[in-house]
Amino acid sequence: MQGFVPPSGLDRGPRADVVVLTHLTSPYQVELFDAVATDGRCALEVFYLHSTSNHRSWRERPIHHRHAVVGRNIQQMVHERVAAADLVVFNYYDDSRAAILMKERARSGKSWCFWGERPGVRVSGWLGRLYRRRKLAPLSKSRAAIWGIGCFALEQYRREFGTDRMFRDLPYYSDLSRFDAGLRSGRCSPGETTFLYSGALITRKGVGLLARAFLRLAAQGTDVRLRLLGDGPLRAQLERALQPVAGRVTFVGFRDWEHLPSEYRKADVLCVPSLHDGWGLVVPEALASGMPVIASDRTGAALGLLRPKVNGWLIPAGDESALLSAMADAASLSEQQLTSCSTAAVASVAGHSLENGAIRFVDASVETLRGWHGGVP
């Protein structure tokens, strides 16, 4: 268990004291909060509920901001910090410890907000709304600010929690510079189009849909390849389903985050056929690497970043025929057209840098504090 990292003589001065409670020490969260700490305009401290997860295989990264992983030995300190901070940002709610801390902060009358992906990933429909209203009761009963991870999230939060509060669009950011390999010129292998899937091999990610669409595309005689980057419970099933075209399919398996850029350079088009994905960091990562993206309209990052037929294709979630059509369209592009899409892809995320993400986080913090009036921003 990782212990508390002390301030080391930090001089806060007039800076806002901001505490974040979040789920997991994922490399993406860590590097964003490192950038916020480097920005220096707020005194940031992050409490992670977990350092590992059964669903995530990332190798732990060095953390360069004030932080602690919440454990029994520091619970009192966490409660004290959540009570004392100028602003508390709750980035996770489906945990009893987070629920208790949120209730305590709401009762204090001091500034706080909720920052989250679009709700409904795990529990959708009326049952999901009822579940969230109970779990997020302090949010329902107040007018605390909501930071949505993209416009896809904000739409649903407005619907479920009303519009009479401050909303801010604050998506996830990561270091996209590591995906920049220079201008692409045509396909990785002339004459054939390589599609990439990057993510867990699970039903929600739509990978089974992709396998069926790829089988149909290959049966049309199109010279295409498919690389499946990731692992999960559907792997054996996918291997059986794709056996007729096994020579065109590569199961890459899991790769840690530092190896992703080199994997992205081995493909021409990324496929993100998710049935529901609150954000989807693979979308900006692929765009930064110069890959146009085929993604569903239930993927937050795709709604925020894709321009159809310019840097990718937006398809209805769960629509196999639409996915097949987009893949066929991508495979039919000339080398010049694909290069043009690649150039547009890189340009579309030029402003989605880690530094800009840190600036937006601090700006949202300052705006939330300034607009706070006892729970009525």
C-alpha positions as CSV (number, residue, x, y, z in Angstrom):
1,M,0.0,0.0,0.0
2,Q,1.3,3.4,-0.9
3,G,1.4,5.9,1.9
4,F,0.9,9.6,2.0
5,V,3.4,11.8,0.1
6,P,4.0,14.9,2.2
7,P,4.0,18.5,0.9
8,S,7.8,18.8,1.3
9,G,7.8,22.5,2.2
10,L,5.1,23.4,-0.3
11,D,4.3,27.2,-0.1
12,R,0.6,27.4,-1.1
13,G,0.4,31.2,-0.9
14,P,-3.0,32.3,-2.3
15,R,-3.5,29.2,-4.4
16,A,-6.7,27.2,-4.0
17,D,-6.3,24.0,-2.0
18,V,-8.0,21.3,-4.2
19,V,-8.5,17.7,-3.1
20,V,-9.6,15.0,-5.6
21,L,-11.1,11.7,-4.7
22,T,-10.8,9.2,-7.6
23,H,-10.9,5.5,-8.3
24,L,-7.6,4.2,-9.5
25,T,-3.9,5.1,-10.1
26,S,-4.3,4.6,-13.8
27,P,-1.4,6.0,-15.8
28,Y,-3.7,8.4,-17.5
29,Q,-5.0,9.9,-14.3
30,V,-1.5,10.0,-12.8
31,E,0.0,11.9,-15.7
32,L,-2.9,14.4,-15.8
33,F,-2.7,15.2,-12.1
34,D,1.1,15.4,-12.4
35,A,0.5,18.1,-15.0
36,V,-2.0,19.9,-12.8
37,A,0.6,19.9,-10.0
38,T,3.2,21.2,-12.4
39,D,0.9,24.0,-13.5
40,G,1.2,25.4,-10.0
41,R,-1.9,27.5,-9.8
42,C,-3.6,25.3,-7.3
43,A,-2.3,23.1,-4.4
44,L,-3.5,19.7,-5.5
45,E,-3.8,16.6,-3.4
46,V,-5.3,13.3,-4.8
47,F,-6.7,10.4,-2.9
48,Y,-6.9,7.2,-4.9
49,L,-9.3,4.6,-3.6
50,H,-7.3,1.8,-5.2
51,S,-3.8,1.2,-6.6
52,T,-4.7,-1.9,-8.5
53,S,-7.8,-3.4,-10.2
54,N,-8.7,-6.9,-11.3
55,H,-9.9,-5.3,-14.6
56,R,-6.8,-3.3,-15.3
57,S,-3.3,-4.7,-15.9
58,W,-1.3,-1.5,-16.1
59,R,2.1,-1.4,-14.5
60,E,2.1,1.1,-11.7
61,R,3.8,4.4,-12.6
62,P,5.8,6.9,-10.5
63,I,3.5,9.6,-9.1
64,H,4.8,13.1,-8.9
65,H,1.9,14.9,-7.1
66,R,0.8,14.9,-3.5
67,H,-1.3,11.8,-3.1
68,A,-2.2,8.8,-1.0
69,V,-4.0,5.5,-1.6
70,V,-6.9,5.4,0.8
71,G,-6.3,2.7,3.5
72,R,-7.3,2.0,7.0
73,N,-4.2,3.7,8.5
74,I,-4.9,7.1,6.9
75,Q,-8.7,7.2,6.9
76,Q,-8.8,9.9,9.6
77,M,-6.3,12.0,7.6
78,V,-8.5,11.7,4.5
79,H,-11.6,12.8,6.3
80,E,-9.7,15.8,7.7
81,R,-8.3,16.8,4.3
82,V,-11.7,16.5,2.7
83,A,-13.2,18.7,5.4
84,A,-10.5,21.3,5.2
85,A,-9.9,21.8,1.5
86,D,-11.1,24.8,-0.4
87,L,-12.6,22.5,-3.1
88,V,-13.2,18.8,-3.2
89,V,-13.6,17.1,-6.6
90,F,-15.3,13.7,-6.5
91,N,-14.4,11.6,-9.5
92,Y,-16.0,8.4,-8.3
93,Y,-19.1,7.5,-6.3
94,D,-19.6,3.7,-6.4
95,D,-17.7,3.0,-3.3
96,S,-18.9,3.2,0.4
97,R,-15.9,5.4,1.4
98,A,-16.5,7.9,-1.4
99,A,-20.2,8.0,-0.5
100,I,-19.5,8.8,3.2
101,L,-16.9,11.5,2.2
102,M,-19.3,13.1,-0.3
103,K,-22.1,13.2,2.4
104,E,-19.7,14.8,4.9
105,R,-18.6,17.4,2.4
106,A,-22.1,18.3,1.3
107,R,-23.2,18.7,4.9
108,S,-20.3,21.1,5.5
109,G,-21.6,23.7,3.1
110,K,-18.2,24.1,1.5
111,S,-17.4,24.0,-2.2
112,W,-17.4,20.6,-4.0
113,C,-18.3,19.2,-7.4
114,F,-18.7,15.9,-9.1
115,W,-16.6,15.0,-12.2
116,G,-17.6,11.9,-14.2
117,E,-18.2,10.0,-17.4
118,R,-21.6,9.6,-18.9
119,P,-23.7,7.6,-16.4
120,G,-25.3,4.3,-17.4
121,V,-22.4,2.2,-18.4
122,R,-23.0,-0.5,-15.8
123,V,-26.6,0.1,-15.0
124,S,-28.8,1.7,-17.6
125,G,-32.5,2.6,-17.9
126,W,-34.8,3.6,-15.1
127,L,-33.2,1.2,-12.7
128,G,-29.8,2.8,-13.4
129,R,-31.2,6.3,-12.8
130,L,-32.8,5.2,-9.5
131,Y,-29.5,3.6,-8.4
132,R,-27.5,6.8,-9.2
133,R,-30.1,9.1,-7.5
134,R,-29.5,7.0,-4.4
135,K,-25.7,6.8,-4.7
136,L,-25.4,10.4,-5.6
137,A,-28.1,11.7,-3.2
138,P,-25.9,14.7,-2.1
139,L,-25.6,15.8,-5.7
140,S,-29.4,15.4,-6.3
141,K,-30.2,17.4,-3.2
142,S,-27.8,20.3,-4.0
143,R,-26.8,22.5,-6.8
144,A,-23.1,21.5,-6.7
145,A,-21.3,21.8,-10.0
146,I,-20.9,18.9,-12.4
147,W,-17.9,18.5,-14.6
148,G,-18.8,16.1,-17.4
149,I,-16.1,14.1,-19.2
150,G,-17.2,15.4,-22.6
151,C,-20.5,16.6,-24.1
152,F,-21.8,13.0,-24.1
153,A,-21.6,13.0,-20.3
154,L,-23.0,16.5,-19.8
155,E,-26.1,15.6,-21.8
156,Q,-27.1,12.8,-19.5
157,Y,-26.1,14.6,-16.3
158,R,-28.4,17.6,-17.2
159,R,-31.2,15.1,-17.9
160,E,-30.8,13.3,-14.6
161,F,-29.8,16.1,-12.2
162,G,-31.4,19.2,-13.7
163,T,-29.9,22.2,-15.4
164,D,-30.0,24.7,-12.5
165,R,-26.3,24.4,-11.5
166,M,-22.8,25.0,-13.0
167,F,-21.7,22.6,-15.7
168,R,-18.2,22.3,-17.2
169,D,-17.0,20.1,-20.0
170,L,-13.7,18.6,-18.8
171,P,-12.8,15.4,-20.7
172,Y,-9.9,13.1,-20.0
173,Y,-6.4,14.1,-21.3
174,S,-3.3,12.2,-21.8
175,D,0.2,12.8,-23.2
176,L,-0.6,12.5,-26.9
177,S,2.9,13.7,-27.9
178,R,4.2,10.2,-27.5
179,F,1.9,9.0,-30.3
180,D,3.3,11.5,-32.8
181,A,5.5,9.7,-35.3
182,G,5.5,12.3,-38.0
183,L,3.3,12.6,-41.1
184,R,1.9,9.3,-42.4
185,S,2.0,8.7,-46.1
186,G,-0.5,6.1,-47.2
187,R,-0.9,2.7,-45.7
188,C,1.4,0.7,-43.4
189,S,1.6,-2.0,-46.1
190,P,0.8,-0.7,-49.6
191,G,-2.3,-2.4,-51.1
192,E,-3.9,-3.6,-47.9
193,T,-5.7,-1.9,-45.1
194,T,-5.0,-2.8,-41.5
195,F,-7.7,-2.2,-38.9
196,L,-6.8,-2.0,-35.2
197,Y,-9.0,-2.6,-32.2
198,S,-7.5,-1.5,-28.8
199,G,-9.3,-2.4,-25.6
200,A,-10.7,-5.1,-23.4
201,L,-12.2,-8.1,-25.2
202,I,-15.6,-7.7,-23.7
203,T,-19.2,-7.4,-25.0
204,R,-19.6,-3.7,-24.1
205,K,-16.7,-2.7,-26.3
206,G,-18.4,-4.2,-29.4
207,V,-15.5,-6.4,-30.4
208,G,-17.8,-9.2,-31.4
209,L,-19.6,-6.9,-33.7
210,L,-16.2,-5.9,-35.2
211,A,-15.3,-9.6,-35.7
212,R,-18.6,-10.2,-37.7
213,A,-18.1,-7.1,-39.8
214,F,-14.5,-8.0,-40.6
215,L,-15.6,-11.5,-41.7
216,R,-18.1,-10.0,-44.1
217,L,-15.6,-7.5,-45.4
218,A,-12.9,-10.2,-46.0
219,A,-15.5,-12.4,-47.8
220,Q,-16.0,-9.6,-50.3
221,G,-12.4,-10.1,-51.4
222,T,-11.0,-6.8,-49.9
223,D,-7.4,-7.0,-48.9
224,V,-7.7,-6.2,-45.2
225,R,-6.0,-7.2,-41.9
226,L,-7.2,-7.0,-38.3
227,R,-5.1,-6.5,-35.2
228,L,-6.8,-7.1,-31.8
229,L,-4.8,-5.3,-29.1
230,G,-6.0,-6.3,-25.6
231,D,-7.3,-9.3,-23.7
232,G,-10.4,-10.4,-22.0
233,P,-13.0,-13.1,-21.6
234,L,-14.1,-13.1,-25.2
235,R,-10.7,-14.0,-26.6
236,A,-11.4,-17.7,-27.1
237,Q,-14.8,-17.0,-28.7
238,L,-13.3,-14.5,-31.0
239,E,-10.5,-16.8,-32.1
240,R,-13.2,-19.4,-33.0
241,A,-15.3,-16.9,-34.9
242,L,-12.4,-15.5,-36.9
243,Q,-10.9,-18.9,-37.7
244,P,-12.0,-18.7,-41.4
245,V,-9.8,-15.6,-41.8
246,A,-7.1,-16.5,-39.2
247,G,-4.3,-15.6,-41.6
248,R,-5.5,-12.0,-41.7
249,V,-6.0,-11.6,-37.9
250,T,-3.4,-11.0,-35.2
251,F,-4.3,-11.3,-31.5
252,V,-1.7,-9.0,-30.0
253,G,-2.7,-9.5,-26.4
254,F,-2.3,-6.9,-23.6
255,R,0.4,-4.3,-24.0
256,D,1.2,-1.8,-21.2
257,W,0.6,1.9,-22.0
258,E,4.2,2.7,-22.9
259,H,4.1,0.2,-25.8
260,L,0.8,1.5,-27.3
261,P,2.4,4.1,-29.6
262,S,4.4,1.4,-31.5
263,E,1.4,-0.8,-31.8
264,Y,-0.7,2.1,-33.2
265,R,1.9,2.7,-35.9
266,K,1.3,-0.9,-37.3
267,A,-2.3,-0.1,-38.4
268,D,-4.1,2.3,-40.7
269,V,-7.6,2.7,-39.1
270,L,-8.8,2.3,-35.5
271,C,-12.2,0.7,-34.9
272,V,-14.0,1.7,-31.7
273,P,-17.4,0.0,-32.0
274,S,-18.4,0.4,-28.3
275,L,-22.0,-0.1,-27.3
276,H,-21.3,2.5,-24.6
277,D,-18.1,4.2,-23.7
278,G,-18.1,7.2,-21.4
279,W,-15.0,8.7,-23.1
280,G,-12.6,6.4,-24.8
281,L,-9.0,7.6,-24.6
282,V,-8.1,5.4,-27.6
283,V,-9.8,7.8,-29.9
284,P,-7.6,10.9,-29.3
285,E,-4.6,8.6,-29.1
286,A,-5.3,7.1,-32.5
287,L,-5.9,10.5,-34.0
288,A,-2.7,11.8,-32.6
289,S,-0.9,8.9,-34.2
290,G,-2.4,9.8,-37.6
291,M,-5.1,7.1,-37.7
292,P,-8.6,8.0,-38.8
293,V,-11.1,6.4,-36.4
294,I,-14.3,4.5,-37.0
295,A,-16.3,4.8,-33.7
296,S,-19.9,4.5,-32.4
297,D,-22.1,7.4,-31.5
298,R,-22.1,6.1,-27.9
299,T,-18.5,6.9,-27.5
300,G,-17.8,10.2,-25.7
301,A,-14.5,11.1,-27.3
302,A,-15.8,10.2,-30.8
303,L,-18.7,12.7,-30.4
304,G,-16.3,15.3,-29.3
305,L,-13.5,14.8,-31.8
306,L,-14.6,13.1,-34.9
307,R,-15.6,14.8,-38.1
308,P,-17.2,12.2,-40.4
309,K,-15.3,11.5,-43.7
310,V,-12.6,14.0,-42.6
311,N,-10.8,12.3,-39.7
312,G,-13.0,9.3,-39.4
313,W,-16.5,7.8,-39.4
314,L,-19.3,8.0,-36.8
315,I,-21.7,5.0,-36.8
316,P,-24.8,4.0,-34.8
317,A,-23.8,1.8,-31.8
318,G,-24.6,-1.8,-32.4
319,D,-25.1,-1.5,-36.2
320,E,-23.0,-4.1,-37.8
321,S,-24.0,-3.1,-41.4
322,A,-23.0,0.5,-40.6
323,L,-19.6,-0.7,-39.2
324,L,-19.1,-2.8,-42.3
325,S,-19.9,0.1,-44.6
326,A,-17.4,2.4,-42.8
327,M,-14.7,-0.2,-42.9
328,A,-15.3,-0.8,-46.6
329,D,-15.2,2.9,-47.2
330,A,-11.9,3.2,-45.3
331,A,-10.4,0.2,-47.3
332,S,-11.4,1.9,-50.6
333,L,-9.5,5.1,-49.9
334,S,-6.6,5.9,-52.2
335,E,-3.2,6.4,-50.6
336,Q,-3.6,10.1,-51.1
337,Q,-7.0,10.2,-49.5
338,L,-5.8,8.2,-46.5
339,T,-2.9,10.5,-46.1
340,S,-5.3,13.4,-46.1
341,C,-7.4,11.7,-43.4
342,S,-4.3,11.1,-41.4
343,T,-3.2,14.8,-41.6
344,A,-6.7,15.8,-40.5
345,A,-6.6,13.3,-37.6
346,V,-3.4,14.8,-36.2
347,A,-4.7,18.4,-36.6
348,S,-8.0,17.5,-34.8
349,V,-6.3,16.8,-31.5
350,A,-3.6,19.5,-31.7
351,G,-5.3,21.3,-28.8
352,H,-6.0,18.2,-26.8
353,S,-2.6,18.2,-25.0
354,L,-1.9,17.2,-21.5
355,E,-0.8,20.8,-20.7
356,N,-4.2,22.2,-22.0
357,G,-5.9,19.5,-19.9
358,A,-4.2,20.8,-16.8
359,I,-5.1,24.4,-17.6
360,R,-8.8,23.4,-18.1
361,F,-8.8,21.5,-14.8
362,V,-7.4,24.4,-12.8
363,D,-9.7,26.9,-14.6
364,A,-12.7,24.7,-13.8
365,S,-11.6,24.6,-10.1
366,V,-11.3,28.4,-9.9
367,E,-14.7,28.9,-11.6
368,T,-16.3,26.4,-9.3
369,L,-14.9,28.1,-6.2
370,R,-15.9,31.6,-7.4
371,G,-19.4,30.5,-8.2
372,W,-20.0,28.7,-5.0
373,H,-22.7,30.0,-2.6
374,G,-23.3,27.3,-0.1
375,G,-24.2,24.6,-2.6
376,V,-25.8,27.0,-5.1
377,P,-23.2,27.7,-7.8
